[in-house]
Amino acid sequence: MTEPLQVEGVPTNCHNCGGALCLRKQVVNLALGNTDELFCLVCLGKDSEREAVEVLENMIGYIDSRQCFRKEWTKYEDKSFCPDPVNCFPDTCFGGTSATMVLDSVPPADRSNAADGQN
């Protein structure tokens, strides 16, 4: 069995509950600015008074618009990479926004900056 894909040097368990963090949960945390203490979607949701799936839904567009996050995110190519499909949200996670959809929400004058991750 091969090792699961992870972001190197980043915690692999939730700081609050100890739950396992897959690569995509790590990326969500990094996109939120968490680097030393990472949290599962449930704990992130509790902290922001939202459902766990809402945390994920709200971050996908941002992650997709930033090359540094997208390059890690896309290492999970499809739902078969999800290590915990029963207790997570693979339909949301793998049905997220594309870069084109993100650009469609940006005014035309700002699109070149958004495409470069500068917006």
PEURRA-V742575 format. One record per pair of residues at least 12 apart in sequence whose C-alpha atoms are under 10 Angstrom apart, sorted by the first residue. I is the first residue (numbers start at 1). J is the second residue. If there is no record, write none. Layout:
i: {I;I}
j: {J;J}
//
This chain:
i: {4;4;4;4;4;5;5;5;5;5;5;5;5;6;6;6;6;6;6;6;6;6;6;7;7;7;7;7;7;7;7;7;8;8;9;9;10;10;10;10;10;10;10;10;10;10;11;11;11;11;11;11;12;12;12;12;12;12;13;13;13;13;13;13;14;14;14;14;14;14;14;14;14;15;15;15;15;15;15;16;16;16;16;16;16;17;17;17;17;18;18;18;19;19;19;19;19;20;20;20;20;21;21;21;21;21;21;22;22;22;22;22;22;23;23;23;23;23;23;23;23;24;24;24;24;24;24;24;24;24;24;24;24;25;25;25;25;25;25;25;26;26;26;26;26;26;26;27;27;27;27;27;27;27;27;27;28;28;28;28;28;28;28;28;28;28;28;28;29;29;29;30;30;31;31;31;31;31;31;31;32;32;32;32;40;41;41;41;41;41;41;42;42;42;43;44;52;52;53;53;53;53;53;54;56;56;56;56;57;57;57;57;57;57;58;59;59;59;60;60;60;60;60;60;60;60;60;61;61;61;61;61;61;61;62;62;62;62;63;63;63;63;64;64;64;64;64;64;64;64;65;65;65;65;65;65;65;65;65;65;65;65;65;66;66;66;66;66;66;66;67;67;67;67;68;70;73;73;74;76;77;78;78;78;78;78;79;79;79;79;80;81;82;99;99;100;102;102;103;106}
j: {22;23;81;82;83;22;23;24;72;75;76;81;83;21;22;23;24;25;26;27;72;75;76;22;23;24;25;26;27;30;72;73;23;26;35;36;23;26;27;29;30;34;35;36;37;38;26;35;36;37;38;39;25;26;37;38;39;40;25;26;37;38;39;40;26;37;38;39;40;41;42;43;44;36;37;38;39;40;43;37;38;39;40;43;44;39;40;42;43;38;39;40;39;40;41;42;43;39;40;83;84;38;39;40;41;83;84;40;76;81;82;83;84;72;73;74;75;76;81;82;83;56;60;63;69;70;72;73;74;75;76;82;93;38;39;40;41;56;73;93;38;39;40;41;69;72;73;59;60;63;68;69;70;71;72;73;40;41;44;55;56;58;59;60;62;63;69;73;41;44;59;63;69;59;60;62;63;66;68;69;44;59;62;63;52;53;54;55;56;88;89;54;55;88;55;56;88;89;88;89;90;92;93;92;89;92;93;96;89;92;93;95;96;97;96;93;96;97;73;92;93;94;95;96;97;98;102;96;97;98;99;101;102;103;97;99;102;117;96;97;99;117;96;97;98;99;100;101;102;117;97;98;99;100;101;102;103;114;115;116;117;118;119;99;114;115;116;117;118;119;99;115;116;117;117;99;93;94;94;94;94;90;91;93;94;95;91;93;94;95;94;94;94;114;115;115;114;115;115;119}
//
